[in-house]
Amino acid sequence: MKCPFCKNPDTQVVDTRESEEGDSIRRRRRCLACDKRFTTYETVELRMPQVVKQNGMRTEFDEDKLRTSFNRALHKRPVSTELVDAAIDNVTQKVFALGEREIGSRQIGEMVMKELFKLDKVAYIRFASVYKSFQDVGDFTEAIEAVRKSPARRKPQKK
């Protein structure tokens, strides 16, 4: 660590303490050249991957865009804010857990569809219609049939 006063690269750690929250480390340092003291803080930096759009452009991962997508699909649907927040957290954690530097927007869209499918079938159909660019009624019919045939909708069989 360079000294902020004389820019000398040789400094010595005099004291190290963890913050009360446990999310950073405070280090007291002394410059070996000018003998001045200063404090540094060490924290974890979490970097989300870049999102690669279909046209090849790259943008920062934006949780607000994710929230907007969920809110549009769930507009006037009976789904609590807590469940929406949990779904957004699930998608964000999955994106982060991939450990990649880049992720395709299509891959994020698929994750959103899975979460919406669990939350609300109507919202799932709404999102799918835009995401998959439905062209006619047949596309909607296929999506609705897929929802009807899903294991979550099947009734238990009588023996």
N, C-alpha and C positions, 0 to 999 in steps of 0.2 A: 504494500500500500504506500503510495507516494504521500509525502508530507504536504499538507495544503499550504503551508507557509513558505517553505524553501524548495519544494518539489523534489527533495531527495528521496530516492526509492528505498532507502534503508530505514525502516521503522521497527519498533519493538512493541509487542503486546505486553502491557503492564497488568491489565486486569480484564477478565472475561466474566460476563454475567448473562444469564438467560432472563428474558423479560417475564413479567408476572403472568402474562397470557401464554407464554411458552412458544410464541410464534416468531421470535427474533432473538438475536444474540447481540449484546452491547459489548464492544471492545474499547478499552481505554488504551491508547497508543502513545508512544514517545518517539520523537524523531532523534535518530542517532547523530545527526549533523548539527541541528540548531537547538536541540534539547526541549523543544516545545511539545506540549501534549494536546491531543485531540481525540475525539470519540467517533467511532464508526459503528454502524448497525448492519447486521447481516440478516437478511430475510429470504425466504423462498420465493422464487419468481416462477409462476406457472404460466406457460405460454400455450395458448390454444393454437391448433394448426390453422394454416391459411385455407380458405375455402376456394376451390377451383370451380368456377361456374362452367356451364355448358359451352360457352363461347371461348373458354380458355383463360378468361380474366381471373385474377386472383384478388380476394378481398379478405379482410380480417373476419374471424368468426364473431358474430354479433348476436348476443343472447336476446337483444331487443327485437331483432328480426324474427327469431324463433318464437318469442312471445306473441308477436303480431300474427304470425301464421296460426298459432294455436287459438288466439282470440277470434280471428276471422272465422275459422272453422267451427268454433264453439259458440258463435254469436247466438244469443237467446236459447242456449241449450242448458239443461239443468245439471251443470257440472260445477262443483265448488272450486274456489280459487286455490285452495290447498292441494286439490288433486291436479290442477293445471300446473301449479308450481312444482309439484313432485315429478310430473311428466317432463317438464322443461329441465329439471335437474337430472333426470335419468338420461335424456338425450345429451346434455352437456357432459355428463360424466362418461358416457359411452364414447363420445368424440375425443375427450381428453385421454381416456384409457387406451385408445388405439395407439397412442405414442407416436403418431406420424406427424410429419411437418406440414403435410397437405392432406386435405380430404375433399372428395368430390361433393358438390351440392346435391347430386342425386343420392349419394349415400346418406346424407343428413335427411333428405326428404323421405327416404325409406324408414329411417328411425322415427321420424315424426308420424308417419302413417301407422307404424306399429303401436305407438303410444296412443294415438287417437282411436285406433281400433279397440284398445282396452278401455278407453274412457267413454266413448259415445259413438255408436255406429253411424248416426246421421252426420256427425262432424267428420267422421272418417270418409264418408261418401262425398261430402262437400270438398274436403281437401283433395281427395283422389281425383275428382272431376277437373280441378285446376292443375294439379300436379301431373296427371297423366294426359292432360289435354283431351278430354272426352270430346268427340266430334258429333255424336248423335245419341239418340235414346238407347240404342243397343249397347253402347259403352256403359251407360248407367245401369241397364238391366243386368249386364254381366257382373258389375261391382256389387249390386244388391244381392244377386244369387250367391256370390262368394261370401257375403256376410251371412246370408241365411244358412249356408252349408258349413259355417265355421263351427268348430267343436264347442265353443262357448254357447252357441244358440241351440244345439241339439238337446232334445228332451231325453231323459233316461228311458231306456227300452224296458218294456214290461216282460217279465219272465213267465 
